[in-house]
């Protein structure tokens, strides 16, 4: 592969807020870059890449005879439940239509910047499986693609019923352990059912192993872990995703397919990606914090593969590639303005807030000590949980500060004065890739907060100080 072309791919990742980029060709790691403040060895949320993993587990269970035929009626698999809105269409909903996201359920989770309305309603419900099963039907199953994280959660619940263990534990037994994957985290619903649509955290190298399993037709170390015809269905996906893109996208078993480019993707929100390119024997993984054109990335990766055998040595290109990898790992400071005289008077005060979209209940800052810090409490009463405390160091010199003691909940934060009365905080949840920017405007004992994150969630609310 061309070192210069790969250096350009790393630059593309820097421009587009990647957290990591990993490229494997002929079974060897060619590029491994981590963009500060993300770092090697950390797990990253993979969002809807989770669907592709659950689809893989379904294939393994199908091969073992545990899942049963794919034309089984979904509601027949839940005889213990009283299900609402049962009609002929709902009775016709099968495992196969869940795997193809053609269930026909009435569900609003658009693949745009619009909010995933029904998914959020599911999250607020006390019983996710019941919520999904009770949804009315919008159409007959099998007629049209409709992105739906809820039906993937049904698949996780069905896997648990069929295998006698959770999807997480089944994955550990049948997928993760054979692939040498030992460090994962996976969220679950209020009943403890592994979240089938999203919520899995993996290391980039382990994500690449999932891709490599598909690149090799379901084989790993001489074993057929996944049926070859399960992989072939992904390679020849026929369900039109109806996104109006050129080239068009197809869907199967939780994977996105671009037939015109012979490219296959497990795709998660904010560009968590496993990309499989069989024609050039490449698997690539990206995690990140922003949507960008995936076709551009795919074209750059495919274009970097110049030959089936080693290219002549190019010392200058190799040096440039190494420099880009080092640059990615090196944080660049943001601009910092002069401190405000208000810094001392607001430090130590606790500002309390009414109910808001971010759940921010209180915030306090220390902007004058040698180790500036913040402390916030989030209201989780809707989920029946106690307040969540988030606290840590706060960089005031343009660099993020991270509390390394919180291994799985690493947060980076920095702040700067925009004017005498306005202070900006940028906070990043490193494993989740969620970046939140808040502008605090202080006046007497009040603070006005304008807040936005990279998911598109915005809010504006006011708080009052309590010493």
Residue, then its C-alpha position, 0 to 999 in steps of 0.5 A: x500500500x502507498x505510504x503517501x496515500x495512507x498518510x493522506x487517509x490519516x489527514x482525512x481522519x484528523x479533519x473529520x474528527x476520527x478517534x482511531x483508524x486501523x487498516x489491515x491488509x493481507x492479515x497484517x496491520x498496515x496503519x494504526x492511528x489514534x487521535x488525541x485525546x483517544x489513545x491505544x488500548x481504550x474501548x470505544x462505543x461502536x453504536x449500530x455496529x452492534x447490530x452487525x455483531x448481533x447479526x453475526x451471533x444469529x448466524x452462529x446460533x443458526x449454524x448450531x441449530x439453536x436459532x431455528x428457521x428464519x421464517x419463524x413468527x416473532x410473536x410466537x416466540x413470546x407466548x408468555x406476553x400479552x402483545x398489543x396491536x396483533x394483526x395478520x401483518x404482525x403475525x407474519x413478522x419473522x426472524x428473517x425480517x428482523x435481520x433485514x430490517x423489514x419488520x413492518x413495525x411503525x418506527x421512526x429512527x431516520x438515518x438523518x439528523x432528525x431525532x430517533x423518536x421511537x428509539x428514545x421512547x423505547x429507552x424511556x420505557x420500563x420494558x424495552x422488549x414489550x415496547x417493541x412488540x406492542x408497536x403497531x404495524x405500518x405495513x406488511x413485513x418484507x415490503x420495505x427497509x425501515x431502520x429500527x434498533x428496536x427489532x435488533x433488541x428483539x433479536x437479542x432477546x430471542x437469542x437469549x431465549x434460544x441459547x439460554x444465556x445473554x447475547x453478551x455471554x453467548x458472544x463471549x463463548x462463540x465469537x469473542x473468545x475464538x477471535x481472542x477478544x477479551x475486553x468488551x463492555x455491553x449495555x443492557x435494558x432494565x431487565x438485563x437483556x443485552x442491548x441488541x441495537x447499540x451499546x457495545x464497546x470494543x477496541x479498534x483491533x477487536x473490531x477489525x477481527x470481526x471484519x476479518x472474519x467476514x473477509x475470510x468467509x466466516x473462517x477463523x484459524x481453520x474453523x468455520x465460525x460463521x456459515x459461509x452462506x451467512x457472509x455471502x448474504x451480506x456480500x449479495x445483499x438485496x434489501x434497498x435501504x431507500x436512502x437515495x444515495x449514489x451508488x445505492x446501499x443494500x442491507x443484510x444481517x446488520x451490514x450495509x453493502x455498496x454493490x457498485x464498490x464491492x464494499x461492506x460496512x458495519x456502520x454506527x452513529x458518528x462513523x463507527x465503522x468496520x469496512x471490508x474490501x475483498x477485492x483488495x483484501x483490506x479491512x479498515x476500522x474507524x471510530x469517531x465523533x462526526x459524520x462524513x462521506x464514507x464513500x470518500x474514505x472507502x475510495x481512499x482506502x481502496x486507492x491506497x492498495x497499489x499492488x498485490x506484492x510489496x512496493x519498492x522502499x520509499x523512505x520519504x513516504x514512510x517517514x511522512x506516514x510515521x509523522x502523520x501517525x505521531x501528529x494524530x496522537x499529539x494534542x494541539x492546544x486551542x486558543x485561550x483568552x485572558x482570565x476574567x476577574x469573575x473567576x474567583x467569585x464564581x469558583x466554589x459556587x454550586x449552580x442549580x438548574x431546573x429540568x432540561x434536555x441534558x439532565x444537568x442538575x448542578x454545576x460547580x467550577x474551580x477556576x483559581x486553584x493550581x488544579x482547576x476542576x469541575x463537578x456536575x450532577x446529572x438527573x437520572x430519575x426518569x430511569x429510576x437511577x440516582x443522580x450521576x456525578x461527573x467530575x474531573x480536572x479542567x484544562x485552562x491552557x488550551x489542552x484537555x485534562x483527563x482523570x485517568x483513574x476513571x478507566x472506562x468513563x474517561x472524560x476530557x475537559x478544558x475551558x476558556x474565557x470568551x469575554x469578561x462574563x462568558x466562559x466556554x467548557x468543552x467536555x469529551x466522553x472519550x469512550x463514547x466520542x460525545x463532545x459537549x460544548x457549553x457557554x456559561x454567561x454569568x450575571x450576579x448569582x445567575x448563569x445562562x447556559x447554551x449547550x450543544x453536543x455533536x449528536x445535535x442535541x441543543x439546549x438553553x436554560x438558566x441556573x442560580x448559585x447556591x454557596 
